[in-house]
Amino acid sequence: MRLPAVLSRIDLPEPELHAAALDGELLPIGGAFCPTDSIPCADLRAASVAAEAGPRAIAEQLTAAWIYGLLTSPPARLQLCVDATSGYRPLSTARQAFREVVIGPEDVLTLGGMPVTTPLRTAIDMARAPHANGAIIVALSRLGRGFTLEDCTAVIETRRNLPHRNRAISVLTEAFRPVAQVSPR
């Protein structure tokens, strides 16, 4: 019998998972474990979040950045959101921080069975956050087909009543500012 791609406390008691990791049979990935012959990838990282997240949860911000491979480890507290129109009201815990957001199908893709905000949506949400990281935002812009500052501002302008709109535009403008070329003298 082949093991599932990701094992969590739902599949086995936590001490058994850790013992299997110590025996070299499993590899920790986020809050879950995968067989040691697995190659860590976005699908496995997303599946590890899915093993912990509740139904209707969407990985966002730093959790999405980790899933995309832009961080070496997931945030200590998973950043998750739910569609505000879903009627689902999850409670945040010590391991998970939930936000209710207005989100459309164009803002989400599914990796490893876990809904994840697209790189563009992730960048815009991160730019609106108090501790925005320009380097991660630029790295997000280089994933897949990529996006530009103009793409970000166009999306922001279509959103009515978007909190922290001006902060987002300022952070994005700074993040996409080209590094000044130093000319030889």
N, C-alpha and C positions, 0 to 999 in steps of 0.2 A: 504494500500500500504506500502510495506517495503522500508525503506531508503536504498540507496546504501551503501556498506561497508565504503566508504570514500567520503566525500563531500568537494568540493573546491569552489573557486570563480567562477568556470565554472558553477557549479550547482546552487549556490545562491549568492546574493551580500554579500560581506564580513561583513558588519554590522549585517546582519541577522544571519550569522554563529556565530559571537561572542555573539549575543543576545541569541541564542539557547544554547551556551556553558554556559553563565551566568545563564540561566534558568535550567541548569542541564540536558538538552536533548542531548547535544553533548560534546565530549571530544576532545581537541586539540591533534593532532598527527602530528608532523612536521609542515608543512605549510598548513595542511588540518584538517579536523574534522571527527570523526566517532561517531556512536551512543554510548551512555554511557554504554550499556550492552556488548560492544565489548571488547574482551580481546586483549590488545596490543601484536602483534606478528610480525614476519618478513614480512609476507604477507601484513599486514596493513601498516607497516612503508614503505614498497616498494610502495604500492598503493598511499600513500600520496606523495611520491616523483614523481611518475608517473603523478599525477594530476598537478604538477608544471612543469615537464620537457617536452621538446619538443619531437617530433617524432625522432626516432633513437637514443635517448639519452640512455646512459648506466651509472648507478650509480657506482661510484668507490671510492677508498681510504676511507676517513673518512665517507662519505655518506654511502658507502657499510658497513663499520664497524657499523654504527648506525643501518642500516637495519638488520644486523645480531644480534643486541642486545648488542653490546659491548660498546656502549656509551649511556648515559642517554638522550641525546638530539642530534638532527642533527647539523652538523656544520652550522654556521651563513650563510655561502655561500656554497650551494650544490656543491659537486665535481662530475662532470659529464664528460663523454667522448663520442666520436663518432668514428666509424671506419674511418680511414683516406681514405680508398678506396671507401667509400659510396658516395662521391661527395656532401655530406651535410655539410655545413659550418655554424653552429650556432654561434651567438654572445654571449659572456659572458655578464652577467648583474650584478647588485649589489647583486642579490640573487643566481646566478648560475655562476660557473666557468667551462668552457668547455675546453677540450683538444682533439686534434685529435691524435689517437693512432692506431698502428697496433694491431689488436685484432682478434682472431679466435673464432670459435664456442665453442671450448674447454675451453675458458677463461670466458664464460658468462653462467649464468643460469637465469631463469625468476622466480621472486617471485611477487605475487600480480599484475601481468601484467607488471612489470617493469624489464627490463634487468639489471642484477647486476653482477659485476665481481665476479668470484669465490673466495673463501677465499684464495686460493693459489695465484691467480693473484693479489688480493688486497694486500696481504702481500708483494709481490715482488714490486709492484708499490709504496707502502708506504716506503719500504726500500730504494728506489731510491730517495725519496723526501727529501728536505733539513731538515725537522723537523720530522724525523722518530720516531715512538713510539714503542720501543721493546715490551712493555707489550701488546699492541694491536696485534702486529705481533704474539706473542706466543699464545694469546687467539684465533686468527684466525686459528692457526695450530691445535687447539683442536676441531674445529667444524667439523661435519660430519665424514668422514673417516679419517680426519686429514692429516697432512703432516709433513715432517722433513726438517732439514737444507739441507740434501742431495737432497731431492725433489726440493727444491728451486734452489739450485745451478745447478742442471741438467737442469731445465727450462731456467735459465739465460744463460747457456752455449749454448743452441740451438738457442738463439736469436742473429741474426747478428746486428751489429751496435746499440746495446742497450745503450742508454745514461746512465751514472752514474752506470755502471756495477760494478766497484770496490767498490763504496760506498755501493751499495746494498749488496754485499757479506760480507763486513765488518760489516754492521748493522745487517744482518741476523746471522752471526757468533756470534756476541755479544749477540743478543737476545736469541739465543738457547743455549748459554753457561750455563751449569748447575751451580746452586748456590753452592758455595763452602760449604762443610759440615764442621761445627765447631766441632772438636773432644773434648770431655771432658778431662780435665787434671787430 
